């Protein structure tokens, strides 16, 4: 044995390149092919004249140019992975989806700008645009987007207003009058703890009462047609709420009142505020079929016809 680093006998030639185990060549179907046996009897060592793949002059070097991409079909190395678009967001979408997303964003932006313009015209002082297009602005704003400045200035709302009702019921035992029932309290119970309270519970009764007080004098006299309309509106709301209760007879008359109580001063304030309730009592109203919900109105009308016969 020679003292060669590889442990070979003196008659053996040392390989020109270090021993390299080549990857199996690809077969015709793209799978692993069969490697050719080595010149040294298949013992796994490279031939002395073998050249590593990729070196000029080798078979692989002649077949595949050194500057050809690995996934180029023309290089004979087979198709590579699918090419993905770089980046994210809309740029990563295909062209039809990019157009759809751009149109959707444009429509949303136009709606937002239009809504802000309508709100600005609603709260702005009277000007040429509001005089010419005031009805269009009001149709957009009311009732969902109404702006109420009483929360801020000049006089924040500092009162709790409750609307009460009592009814005169005709039953088998004659006529009886119910106790006062707070419609505002029922709305409050429906709102508390509800993450998505109904618009009806929040604003229907409140807006109706504001409509009534704004179109009547302190003596409960109507100021024109709006006053009569507000009365019918209040009566229908009251009868709709009373239809959820069974009083053992037919409601023939109703009476409505409001209870206004000022909000007390905070503990750290020296201000003295009278928190006693102030009542405004309306006269008794006789219930007609126009004041009732559709089905209840038909039932009461039929009972009235039978009584007349």
C-alpha positions, 0 to 999 in steps of 0.5 A: 500500500502506498502512503497516498491520502486516498489509500490507493495502491501505487498502480492506481491513478488519482482522479483529476476531480474529487469524488462527486456523486452525481444526482440521477439524470432525469428520465424521459417522463421527468422521473429519476433515470438510471445512472450509468455504472462507473468505470471502476466497476460500479463501486460508486466512485467517479471515473477518472475522466468524468467531469462534474455536471455543469462543467463545459465539455460535459454532457449536461453542460452541452445540453443545458446552457449555463445561463438558461433558467432552470424552469425554462421549457426550452432548456429541457429541464422540465417546467418549473413551479407556477409564477406568482405575482409579487406584492399584495392587495389589489395588485395580487389579483387578476385583471378582472378582479382588479377592475371590480375592486377599483369600481367598488372602492370608487362607488364607496368613496363617492357615496361617502363624499356625497353623504358628507356633503349632504350633512354639511348642507343640512347643518350649514346656515341657509345659503343658495344651495339649501334654498334651491335643493333643501328638499333633496337634502332633507329627504337624504337626512331624515330620519336616519341621519338627523343632526341634533345639536342639543347635546353640545351647545348653546343649551344642552338638553338637561331634562328627562321627559316621560310620556304616560297614558291611561285608558278608559275601558268598557268591559263586562263590569262596566267602564274602568280607568286604568292607572298611568302607564309609562310608554317611555319606560317601556322603550327604555327597557327595550333599549338597555342591554341591547347592542342594536336597539330598534330605531322605533324604540329610540326615536318614534315616541320621542319624535312624536312628542316633540312634533306635538309640543312644537305644533301646539300651544301651552293650552294644547291648542293645535296650530294649523294642520300640523297640529291635527296631524301630530294628534293623530300620530300620537293617538295611533302610537298610543293605541299600538302600544296599548294593543300589547296589553289586555285590559279585559275590554275595549279601549274607548278613550285615552288620555296622555300626559308628559312628565318633565324632570330636570336633571340634578346638578353633579355632586361637585357643583353648588348649583341648585336645581329643582328636580320635581316633575312638571306634568302636562296633561292632555284632554281625553280623546275618544278612540276611533277606528282610524286610531287603531292598528289595521286588524284591531280597527276592523274588529272594533268597527265590526263590534260597533256595527253589531251593537247598532243592529 
